[in-house]
């Protein structure tokens, strides 16, 4: 029996919740006000951490071609994966790195995310990222 490639499985799993999450009745993410319109953030899934006031959230984020996030930081560590396109990213005084399809990354906690941008002026950037935070807390804070 032939099995699907891991990336194909991930993309198939992401498609159904993403469609459901875009319904008119879906609540906005807690920090949606800090997200420019050219950046789409869809919460695909969330799960309570038993016995705590924490929850883990999984997002599908899309940046329009050439768009950059404003200066921000994350209150907790995040872990992500580039699904489509190329990103440029830097924290603090680090030099920017380019991330491409199939690469994983982590968001540093409480460190200025000085660069995060779609590195392609013609194609969108799509990535998934997960954070474990206190229930109702934002995953991105803009000064």
C-alpha positions as CSV (number, residue, x, y, z in Angstrom):
1,X,0.0,0.0,0.0
2,X,1.4,3.4,-1.0
3,X,1.2,6.2,1.6
4,X,1.1,10.0,1.0
5,X,4.2,12.1,1.5
6,X,4.3,13.8,4.9
7,X,3.9,17.3,3.4
8,X,0.8,16.2,1.4
9,X,-0.7,14.8,4.6
10,X,-0.1,18.0,6.5
11,X,-1.6,20.1,3.7
12,X,-4.7,17.9,3.5
13,X,-5.2,18.1,7.3
14,X,-4.8,21.9,7.1
15,X,-7.3,22.4,4.3
16,X,-10.5,21.3,6.1
17,X,-10.1,23.3,9.4
18,X,-9.0,26.4,7.4
19,X,-12.2,26.3,5.4
20,X,-14.3,25.9,8.6
21,X,-12.4,28.6,10.4
22,X,-13.1,31.2,7.8
23,X,-16.9,31.1,8.3
24,X,-18.6,34.3,9.3
25,X,-19.3,33.0,12.8
26,X,-15.6,32.3,13.6
27,X,-14.3,34.5,16.4
28,X,-11.2,36.6,15.7
29,X,-7.9,35.6,17.2
30,X,-7.3,37.5,20.5
31,X,-4.6,39.7,18.8
32,X,-6.3,40.1,15.5
33,X,-6.4,43.9,15.9
34,X,-2.6,43.9,15.7
35,X,-2.6,42.1,12.3
36,X,-2.4,44.2,9.1
37,X,-5.1,43.4,6.5
38,X,-2.4,42.0,4.1
39,X,-1.6,39.3,6.7
40,X,-4.2,36.5,7.2
41,X,-4.1,34.6,10.5
42,X,-6.5,31.6,10.8
43,X,-6.6,29.6,14.0
44,X,-6.7,26.0,12.7
45,X,-6.9,24.3,16.1
46,X,-6.5,24.8,19.8
47,X,-6.3,22.5,22.7
48,X,-6.4,23.1,26.4
49,X,-3.4,21.9,28.4
50,X,-5.0,19.7,31.1
51,X,-4.6,20.9,34.7
52,X,-3.4,24.4,33.7
53,X,-4.7,27.7,32.4
54,X,-2.7,27.2,29.2
55,X,-3.8,26.3,25.6
56,X,-1.9,25.4,22.5
57,X,-2.9,27.1,19.3
58,X,-2.0,26.2,15.7
59,X,-2.3,28.9,13.1
60,X,-2.1,29.1,9.3
61,X,-0.6,32.5,8.4
62,X,-0.5,34.0,5.0
63,X,1.5,37.1,4.0
64,X,0.7,38.9,0.7
65,X,3.6,39.3,-1.7
66,X,6.3,41.6,-0.4
67,X,4.5,42.3,2.9
68,X,6.4,42.6,6.2
69,X,5.1,42.3,9.8
70,X,5.5,45.4,12.0
71,X,8.1,45.3,14.8
72,X,6.7,42.9,17.4
73,X,7.6,40.2,19.9
74,X,6.1,36.9,21.1
75,X,5.4,36.4,24.8
76,X,6.2,32.7,24.4
77,X,8.3,30.4,22.2
78,X,6.6,29.3,18.9
79,X,7.5,26.6,16.5
80,X,6.6,26.8,12.8
81,X,7.0,25.4,9.3
82,X,7.1,27.1,5.9
83,X,4.4,25.6,3.7
84,X,4.7,28.0,0.7
85,X,7.0,30.8,-0.4
86,X,10.0,32.4,1.3
87,X,10.3,34.3,4.5
88,X,13.1,36.6,5.9
89,X,13.3,36.6,9.7
90,X,15.5,38.1,12.4
91,X,15.4,38.6,16.1
92,X,17.1,41.4,18.1
93,X,20.4,42.3,16.4
94,X,20.7,39.0,14.4
95,X,21.2,39.2,10.7
96,X,18.1,38.2,8.7
97,X,17.9,34.6,7.5
98,X,15.8,33.3,4.6
99,X,13.5,30.4,5.3
100,X,12.1,28.3,2.4
101,X,9.4,25.7,1.8
102,X,9.9,22.7,4.1
103,X,12.0,24.5,6.7
104,X,11.0,24.7,10.3
105,X,11.7,27.6,12.5
106,X,11.1,28.8,16.1
107,X,10.0,32.2,17.3
108,X,12.0,33.5,20.3
109,X,10.1,34.6,23.4
110,X,10.3,38.2,24.6
111,X,12.9,39.2,22.0
112,X,12.1,41.9,19.4
113,X,11.2,40.2,16.1
114,X,12.9,42.9,14.1
115,X,12.3,41.4,10.6
116,X,9.6,39.0,9.5
117,X,8.6,39.4,5.8
118,X,7.5,37.7,2.7
119,X,10.8,37.6,0.7
120,X,8.9,37.3,-2.6
121,X,7.3,40.3,-4.2
122,X,5.1,38.1,-6.5
123,X,4.0,35.1,-4.5
124,X,2.3,34.7,-1.1
125,X,4.1,33.3,2.0
126,X,2.2,30.6,4.0
127,X,3.3,29.0,7.2
128,X,1.9,27.1,10.2
129,X,3.0,28.0,13.7
130,X,2.0,26.8,17.1
131,X,2.2,28.5,20.5
132,X,1.3,27.5,24.0
133,X,0.0,30.5,26.0
134,X,-2.3,31.4,28.8
135,X,-5.9,31.1,27.7
136,X,-7.0,34.3,25.9
137,X,-3.5,35.7,25.7
138,X,-2.1,37.1,22.5
139,X,0.7,35.3,20.7
140,X,2.1,38.5,19.1
141,X,2.5,41.9,20.8
142,X,3.1,45.1,18.9
143,X,4.7,47.9,20.8
